[in-house]
Amino acid sequence: MLPFPSANSYNGTSDTPSVLVTFDAPDVVALLDRAGFRVLTSQGPLGGLCCIPSLSAAAPAGMAAPTVILARPHTVPDFLDSEVVILAYPEEFSDAATLLDEGASAMVPEPYNPALLLATIRKAWDDATMRHELRRYQDDSRKVAHEQAAAMLQDERIAAAGMIVEGLSRAMLEAVEDAKCAQYVAQLPTHAALHERGGSIVAANNAFRGRFGPDADRGIIYQSAGNEGWIHPVEETFTTGTSCKRCEPIFTAHGEELPALIYTFPIRGPEREYDLVLEIAVDVSEVEAQQQKLLTVQKQYRKLFDEAPCFITVQDRDLRVVDANRRFKEQFSFTPGARCHELYKHCSEPCTDCPILRTFEDGQSHQAEMQVTNNEGTPCNILVQTAPIYDENGELSRVIELSTDITMIRQLQSHLASLGIMLGSMSHGMKGLLMAIDGGAYRLEAGLKREDIERIASGWTQIREKLGSLRKMSLDILDYAKNRELVPVQTDIKTFAAKLMDTVRHKAESNNIALTLEMNLAHGTFEADTLPLSSALTNILDNAVDACLFDRSKTGHSVLFRVWCNETELHMVVEDNGVGMDRQVRENMFTLFFSSKGHVGTGIGLFYAHDVITRHHGQIMVESELGRGSCFHVRLPLRQPVTGAPPSATCPC
């Protein structure tokens, strides 16, 4: 277990951001100290992996305040309920990813950028503070709920008293003309008074006299008494012969205004319809105060709900979204009552391993990772965590879902994976080139031994060509690894388009697929790095031919390649009448390793095409319908911008 500072070492107020550094890093400590953080350090033997259970059971007393922990992957403590920021070298990324899955807040790569490190720690501090406040609000809400329950119970008792007044009035009939009538009324709870016709008080209890004065012969003073058309509740009961219930402000003998529930009931005599009216006033100021306090707590919870740095939804058993926070509504076009899978994935069926349904089945929290699409059509990777919500009867009625956007992490993983694939394929290519160079060297040596000038020239030509290819392949690796800037050159539009068609012509014609090139409106030149752009557009044309090959529903297939330009842009459209795509395929087609071709596809071609076209400041627009074909529309500027780096296109997310 990693030793931590004693409670005595926590000086300063809880408002000062605290950072606990669990490894020896004087430069990091100095940076944090200059930035205004209260820095705590701890060094010693480590133990276990990070499991981060509750602090309340294991942390020392001085650690109750929110704290951010800055650690290496091998120095993460295994009990603190704090926000953990991991500082990791590239070789530690795998361990860091595991810690992120287990609850760590964020990762900063080494060598670290000071501004990025400080911004990440400040955000972690905000999250720790919000979680600390959320616990405090939870404790306060439980206390308020307990007090509210007591207040509501008292209110129900008062209401029940009003319901039994009818029986009470019948019991008082024989005592109405009795001299002891005043004694009976005096024992009634709340503020009670008996009125005769004309409004005079026959009797009143001690609570009534104490609040409204011993000389309150005319009863309670109502705030609305001066309003036009207002009728005194006692007068109304005398007139209608029925009970009356109102909620009105009243005044005490000292002029204090009170919110009150007013009940009036007729008391009928044996020979007369009614001679008296019982007036009962219930002070509800405490109830209103509790309601106001509850409303304040609800607003605080709503603010936390809306400002949480993740997507939060509350769903019922039909997967309908009952409520959602502000961030979810902004990203996913929230409509009350819409189903989760309709908002997230635009599909009609739930996910195969839906964590919400699993929580409804076993009442446990579940995790899942999935790719969803926001209201702009952009794919996002999210990490989902669910928790059950029980009603007042203890039944599981709702499930809350918290989703964290991890798109940037997955983009990094995709980039690393694609780099590995490229290096693997390049190594095989280099092996072939080196073997060819060996062959050329053999021919050169043989020519030197035999003094055969022709053999020497042939061997040297072979060596020089393969060395050029090897150099080009090495530069391609550097382009991908270092994102080297493109080198645009002036290129004739018609010549470029014709060469693209030639690359797929043999494949199309050998499979009886009609290939048509229309470029009547294409003229002039455009600026592009033709080598990567040719590969990108060839992938799109090749996919169009494959879409026709996979379509068994019709016999006549065709691919149309239309090229035209205006004053500023070059347009290239590839249309086919092949199998087409549904919405899910369209939204994921530019994702690395995603392929709709099964084992035939690699999932790299369209990802690479999107990357190259985006780096050329272009766009790809796709229209497709299942069974009716697809249309890829590529737009490129005729002239590349002179200043500014091309936009990053590692992933279309």
PEQUIUR-V635667 format. One record per residue. N is the residue number from 0. D_LAST is the distance of its C-alpha to the last C-alpha in Angstrom with 1 decimal. Layout:
BEGIN
n->{N/N}
d_last->{D_LAST/D_LAST}
END
This chain:
BEGIN
n->{0/1/2/3/4/5/6/7/8/9/10/11/12/13/14/15/16/17/18/19/20/21/22/23/24/25/26/27/28/29/30/31/32/33/34/35/36/37/38/39/40/41/42/43/44/45/46/47/48/49/50/51/52/53/54/55/56/57/58/59/60/61/62/63/64/65/66/67/68/69/70/71/72/73/74/75/76/77/78/79/80/81/82/83/84/85/86/87/88/89/90/91/92/93/94/95/96/97/98/99/100/101/102/103/104/105/106/107/108/109/110/111/112/113/114/115/116/117/118/119/120/121/122/123/124/125/126/127/128/129/130/131/132/133/134/135/136/137/138/139/140/141/142/143/144/145/146/147/148/149/150/151/152/153/154/155/156/157/158/159/160/161/162/163/164/165/166/167/168/169/170/171/172/173/174/175/176/177/178/179/180/181/182/183/184/185/186/187/188/189/190/191/192/193/194/195/196/197/198/199/200/201/202/203/204/205/206/207/208/209/210/211/212/213/214/215/216/217/218/219/220/221/222/223/224/225/226/227/228/229/230/231/232/233/234/235/236/237/238/239/240/241/242/243/244/245/246/247/248/249/250/251/252/253/254/255/256/257/258/259/260/261/262/263/264/265/266/267/268/269/270/271/272/273/274/275/276/277/278/279/280/281/282/283/284/285/286/287/288/289/290/291/292/293/294/295/296/297/298/299/300/301/302/303/304/305/306/307/308/309/310/311/312/313/314/315/316/317/318/319/320/321/322/323/324/325/326/327/328/329/330/331/332/333/334/335/336/337/338/339/340/341/342/343/344/345/346/347/348/349/350/351/352/353/354/355/356/357/358/359/360/361/362/363/364/365/366/367/368/369/370/371/372/373/374/375/376/377/378/379/380/381/382/383/384/385/386/387/388/389/390/391/392/393/394/395/396/397/398/399/400/401/402/403/404/405/406/407/408/409/410/411/412/413/414/415/416/417/418/419/420/421/422/423/424/425/426/427/428/429/430/431/432/433/434/435/436/437/438/439/440/441/442/443/444/445/446/447/448/449/450/451/452/453/454/455/456/457/458/459/460/461/462/463/464/465/466/467/468/469/470/471/472/473/474/475/476/477/478/479/480/481/482/483/484/485/486/487/488/489/490/491/492/493/494/495/496/497/498/499/500/501/502/503/504/505/506/507/508/509/510/511/512/513/514/515/516/517/518/519/520/521/522/523/524/525/526/527/528/529/530/531/532/533/534/535/536/537/538/539/540/541/542/543/544/545/546/547/548/549/550/551/552/553/554/555/556/557/558/559/560/561/562/563/564/565/566/567/568/569/570/571/572/573/574/575/576/577/578/579/580/581/582/583/584/585/586/587/588/589/590/591/592/593/594/595/596/597/598/599/600/601/602/603/604/605/606/607/608/609/610/611/612/613/614/615/616/617/618/619/620/621/622/623/624/625/626/627/628/629/630/631/632/633/634/635/636/637/638/639/640/641/642/643/644/645/646/647/648/649/650/651/652}
d_last->{40.4/39.3/42.0/41.1/43.1/45.8/45.8/48.1/45.5/43.3/44.8/43.5/42.0/39.0/37.4/37.0/33.7/34.7/33.0/34.5/34.0/34.9/35.4/37.5/35.6/37.9/35.4/32.8/35.7/36.9/33.5/33.1/36.8/36.4/33.4/35.7/34.7/37.5/37.0/38.5/38.8/39.8/40.6/42.2/41.8/38.6/38.4/36.0/32.3/30.4/30.9/31.0/33.3/35.0/36.6/39.4/41.0/40.9/40.3/43.3/44.4/43.2/39.6/39.2/37.4/33.7/32.9/29.9/30.4/29.2/29.8/29.3/28.1/31.8/33.1/31.3/34.0/34.2/35.3/34.0/32.2/30.3/26.9/26.5/24.6/24.6/25.4/24.8/25.5/23.3/25.8/25.5/21.7/22.5/25.0/22.7/20.0/22.9/24.0/20.7/20.9/24.5/23.9/23.4/21.5/19.7/20.1/21.0/21.4/24.8/26.0/24.9/24.1/26.7/24.7/21.6/24.1/26.0/22.9/21.7/25.4/25.8/22.9/24.3/27.7/26.5/25.1/28.4/30.4/28.7/29.3/32.9/33.4/32.0/34.7/37.3/36.4/36.6/40.1/41.1/40.0/42.0/45.0/44.5/44.1/47.3/49.2/47.9/49.1/52.5/52.6/51.6/54.3/56.8/55.8/56.2/59.6/60.5/59.4/61.4/64.4/64.1/64.2/67.4/69.2/70.7/72.3/73.3/74.9/77.0/78.1/79.2/81.3/84.4/83.8/83.2/86.9/87.4/88.1/85.5/82.6/81.4/81.2/78.9/76.6/76.6/75.0/72.0/68.5/66.3/68.2/70.6/73.6/76.0/76.8/79.9/80.2/79.8/77.2/79.5/78.4/80.8/79.1/75.9/74.5/74.3/70.6/71.2/74.1/72.3/69.3/71.0/74.4/77.8/79.0/76.0/78.4/76.2/73.1/69.5/68.6/65.5/63.2/63.1/66.8/67.3/64.8/66.2/66.6/65.9/68.1/69.0/67.7/71.2/72.7/70.1/71.0/74.7/74.1/71.9/73.2/69.7/67.5/65.1/61.8/60.0/57.6/59.1/59.5/63.0/65.1/67.1/70.5/68.9/66.7/63.5/61.0/59.7/57.3/59.3/59.5/62.9/64.7/68.1/70.2/73.6/76.5/78.9/82.6/84.9/86.7/84.4/80.9/79.5/81.0/78.3/74.5/72.6/69.9/67.2/64.7/61.7/60.0/56.2/55.3/54.0/51.9/50.3/49.7/48.0/45.9/44.9/44.0/41.9/40.2/39.4/38.0/35.8/34.4/33.7/31.8/29.9/28.8/27.7/25.9/24.0/23.4/22.1/18.8/17.2/17.1/20.7/22.3/25.8/26.4/29.7/30.8/29.5/25.9/26.3/24.6/27.7/26.2/22.9/22.2/21.1/17.6/17.0/18.8/16.8/13.4/14.8/17.7/20.3/23.6/26.4/27.3/24.2/23.3/20.5/19.1/19.4/17.3/14.6/14.5/16.7/19.2/22.9/23.5/22.7/20.7/23.0/23.5/22.9/23.6/25.0/27.6/28.5/29.3/31.4/33.2/34.1/33.6/31.6/28.3/25.5/22.1/19.2/15.7/13.5/10.2/10.3/9.2/10.0/12.6/10.5/9.2/5.5/5.1/6.0/8.6/11.9/15.4/18.0/21.6/24.4/27.9/30.9/32.7/36.4/38.6/42.2/43.7/41.5/39.6/35.9/34.7/31.1/28.2/25.9/22.3/20.3/16.6/14.9/11.2/10.9/7.2/8.8/11.6/10.0/8.3/11.9/13.4/11.6/12.8/16.2/16.5/15.9/18.3/20.8/20.6/21.2/24.0/25.6/25.7/26.9/29.6/31.0/31.0/32.8/35.3/36.3/36.6/38.7/40.9/41.4/42.3/44.9/46.3/46.6/48.3/50.7/51.7/52.1/54.4/56.4/56.9/58.1/60.5/61.9/61.6/59.7/58.0/56.1/54.7/53.8/52.0/50.1/49.0/48.0/46.0/44.1/43.5/42.3/39.9/38.3/38.1/36.2/33.8/33.5/32.8/30.1/28.4/28.6/27.1/24.1/23.5/23.8/21.4/18.6/19.7/20.4/18.0/21.3/21.4/22.0/25.6/25.9/29.2/31.0/30.6/32.6/30.5/32.9/33.5/29.8/29.3/32.4/31.5/28.2/30.2/32.7/30.2/29.7/33.1/35.0/32.6/32.5/36.3/37.3/35.6/37.1/33.9/34.7/32.8/33.2/32.3/32.7/32.7/35.7/33.8/32.2/34.2/34.1/31.6/28.1/26.6/24.3/24.2/25.5/25.2/21.4/21.0/23.7/22.0/18.7/20.7/23.0/20.3/19.6/23.4/24.0/21.6/23.6/26.8/25.6/24.7/28.3/29.7/28.2/29.5/32.9/33.4/34.8/36.8/36.1/32.8/31.6/28.9/29.0/27.7/28.2/28.0/29.0/28.6/29.5/30.4/27.0/24.6/24.8/23.6/23.4/23.1/23.4/24.8/26.1/28.0/26.8/25.4/22.4/19.3/18.8/15.9/14.3/14.5/13.1/9.9/9.5/11.4/9.0/8.2/10.8/14.1/13.5/16.6/18.7/21.8/22.8/24.6/24.8/21.1/19.4/15.7/15.5/16.7/13.9/11.3/14.0/14.7/11.3/11.6/15.2/15.0/12.5/14.8/17.6/16.3/15.9/14.0/13.8/14.8/15.6/18.4/19.9/22.3/23.5/26.8/26.8/24.6/21.6/21.1/18.7/19.1/18.3/19.2/20.2/22.4/25.9/26.1/23.6/23.5/26.3/24.9/21.5/19.2/16.6/13.1/11.0/9.0/8.7/5.4/3.8/0.0}
END
